[in-house]
């Protein structure tokens, strides 16, 4: 899952990045509202975390412009403005959650999970073949055992298992996990695919990651060509 964080307090932004990365989220951090709008327009995000009082463009304006564009991206407002009228304004402007500073890291992560749920219940596990991915524990398991996945491994496996059989391009992996403005070379995707293949083999998986030349990768049953 990829998050855009817009927070102008550098120390707090750094702490938030660490909190999210430790929970296996990919995150881009920006420090003013105009940057937030630029990144939201160009990026591929699953959720945005916006401060209200930011330079250039405030968080409420960012939120209103986002909603005016037709986007239904989940948005969490993270702000020191704790008055009821402020909360009402944030929610009426289209925020999915309003969290005031100071906050607890557990509440922040729970809020992100809440606003990114699909349906009425959290789908904490993804299964395909004899393999299960536990989104809460970041574990890949089979009837023979389990293995903990590192941050990027988990995010790549989550993309693959969310839509088995669908082809995911290298560009999609790069944009979703490393960010559209990353300087990382795209061959890093192949490296992580190799790591995941080894883990699937060790677990006795009846599924595999199939490479399609010049197209990308997909997760298929092992008996499929």
C-alpha positions in Angstrom: 0.0 0.0 0.0 1.3 3.4 -1.0 0.8 6.6 1.1 1.2 10.2 0.4 2.1 12.2 3.5 1.8 16.0 3.5 3.2 17.4 6.7 5.4 20.5 6.9 6.9 19.8 10.3 10.1 18.0 9.3 10.7 16.2 12.6 7.1 14.9 12.7 7.2 13.9 9.0 10.4 11.9 9.6 8.8 10.1 12.6 5.6 9.4 10.6 7.6 8.0 7.7 9.3 5.6 10.1 6.0 4.5 11.6 4.5 3.7 8.2 7.6 2.0 6.8 7.9 -0.2 9.9 4.3 -1.3 9.1 5.4 -2.2 5.5 3.8 0.8 3.8 5.5 2.7 1.0 5.4 6.4 1.6 6.2 9.7 -0.2 6.6 12.7 2.1 6.0 16.2 0.9 6.1 19.5 2.9 3.5 21.8 1.4 0.1 21.7 -0.1 1.2 22.5 -3.6 3.6 19.6 -3.6 0.8 17.4 -2.3 -1.4 18.4 -5.2 1.4 17.7 -7.7 2.1 14.3 -6.3 -1.5 13.3 -6.1 -2.0 14.2 -9.7 1.1 12.3 -10.9 1.3 9.5 -8.4 -0.4 6.2 -7.7 -1.6 6.2 -4.0 -3.9 4.2 -1.9 -4.3 6.8 0.8 -3.3 10.4 1.6 -2.5 11.8 5.0 -2.8 15.6 5.0 -1.9 18.2 7.6 -4.3 21.3 7.5 -1.9 24.1 8.2 0.7 23.9 5.4 2.6 26.4 3.3 1.4 27.5 -0.2 -1.9 25.5 -0.1 -3.6 24.4 3.1 -4.8 20.8 3.6 -8.5 21.6 3.3 -8.0 23.2 -0.1 -5.9 20.2 -1.2 -8.8 18.0 0.0 -11.5 20.0 -1.8 -9.5 20.1 -5.1 -9.0 16.3 -4.8 -12.7 15.7 -4.4 -13.6 18.2 -7.1 -11.5 16.2 -9.5 -13.7 13.2 -8.9 -11.1 11.3 -6.8 -12.4 9.0 -4.0 -8.9 8.4 -2.6 -9.2 7.8 1.2 -7.9 10.8 3.1 -6.9 11.1 6.7 -6.6 14.7 8.1 -3.8 14.8 10.7 -3.8 18.2 12.4 -3.5 20.3 15.6 -6.8 22.0 14.9 -9.0 20.1 17.4 -12.1 22.3 17.7 -15.4 20.6 16.7 -16.0 23.2 13.9 -12.6 22.3 12.5 -13.4 18.6 12.5 -16.8 19.2 10.9 -15.2 21.3 8.1 -12.6 18.6 7.5 -15.2 15.8 7.3 -17.7 17.9 5.3 -14.9 18.7 2.8 -14.5 15.0 2.1 -12.1 13.6 4.7 -12.6 10.0 5.6 -11.0 10.4 9.1 -9.9 13.3 11.3 -7.1 12.7 13.7 -5.8 15.4 16.0 -2.3 15.9 17.3 -0.9 14.6 19.6 -1.8 11.1 18.5 -0.8 7.5 19.3 0.9 5.6 16.5 -1.5 2.6 17.0 -4.5 4.9 16.5 -2.9 6.4 13.3 -2.3 2.9 11.8 -5.8 1.8 12.8 -7.3 4.8 11.1 -5.4 4.1 7.9 -6.6 0.5 8.0 -10.2 1.7 8.6 -10.4 4.1 5.7 -8.8 1.6 3.3 -11.1 -1.2 4.0 -13.0 -2.7 1.0 -16.4 -3.7 2.1 -17.6 -4.1 5.6 -14.8 -6.2 6.9 -11.0 -6.1 6.7 -9.6 -8.7 4.3 -6.5 -9.4 6.4 -5.6 -12.5 4.4 -5.2 -13.2 0.7 -5.1 -16.8 -0.5 -4.3 -18.4 -3.9 -3.6 -22.1 -4.3 -2.0 -23.4 -1.1 -0.5 -20.1 -0.3 -1.8 -17.5 2.1 -0.5 -13.9 2.7 -1.3 -12.5 6.1 -1.5 -8.7 5.7 -1.5 -8.2 9.5 1.6 -10.3 10.2 3.3 -9.8 6.9 3.7 -13.6 6.6 3.5 -15.9 3.6 2.4 -19.4 4.6 1.5 -22.8 3.2 0.5 -26.1 4.9 4.2 -26.8 5.4 5.2 -23.6 7.1 5.5 -19.9 7.0 8.0 -17.1 6.3 8.1 -13.4 7.3 8.4 -11.1 4.3 10.5 -8.0 4.2 8.8 -4.6 3.4 9.2 -4.6 -0.4 8.7 -8.4 -0.7 5.4 -8.1 1.1 4.2 -5.2 -1.0 5.0 -7.0 -4.2 3.4 -10.2 -3.1 0.3 -8.3 -2.0 -0.1 -6.8 -5.5 0.3 -10.2 -7.1 -2.1 -12.0 -4.8 -4.7 -9.3 -4.8 -5.4 -10.1 -8.5 -4.1 -13.6 -9.4 -3.7 -14.1 -13.1 -3.5 -10.4 -13.9 -0.3 -9.1 -15.4 1.4 -6.5 -13.4 4.0 -4.4 -15.3 7.4 -3.5 -14.0 6.3 0.2 -14.2 3.3 -0.6 -11.9 5.6 -2.2 -9.4 8.0 0.7 -9.5 5.3 3.4 -9.2 3.3 1.7 -6.5 6.2 0.6 -4.3 9.3 2.7 -5.1 7.4 5.9 -6.2 7.2 7.5 -9.6 10.1 9.8 -8.9 12.5 7.2 -7.6 16.0 6.9 -8.9 16.1 3.2 -8.3 16.7 1.1 -11.4 13.8 -1.0 -12.6 15.8 -4.2 -12.5 15.2 -4.2 -8.7 11.8 -5.6 -9.5 13.4 -8.8 -11.0 15.6 -9.1 -7.9 12.6 -9.1 -5.6 10.7 -11.4 -7.9 13.7 -13.8 -7.5 13.5 -13.5 -3.7 9.7 -14.3 -3.7 10.2 -17.3 -6.1 12.7 -18.8 -3.7 10.3 -18.4 -0.8 7.4 -19.9 -2.7 9.6 -22.9 -3.6 10.7 -23.3 0.1 7.0 -23.3 1.1 6.1 -26.0 -1.4 3.8 -23.7 -3.2 1.5 -24.9 -6.0 1.6 -21.4 -7.5 4.4 -19.6 -9.3 5.3 -16.1 -10.5 5.2 -16.1 -14.3 7.2 -13.7 -16.3 5.7 -12.4 -19.6 8.3 -10.9 -21.9 7.9 -7.1 -22.2 4.7 -7.2 -20.2 5.3 -8.0 -16.6 4.6 -10.7 -14.0 1.5 -12.6 -12.9 0.7 -15.2 -10.2 -0.6 -18.5 -11.7 -1.1 -22.1 -10.7 2.0 -24.1 -11.2 0.4 -26.4 -13.8 -0.4 -23.4 -16.0 2.1 -22.6 -18.8 
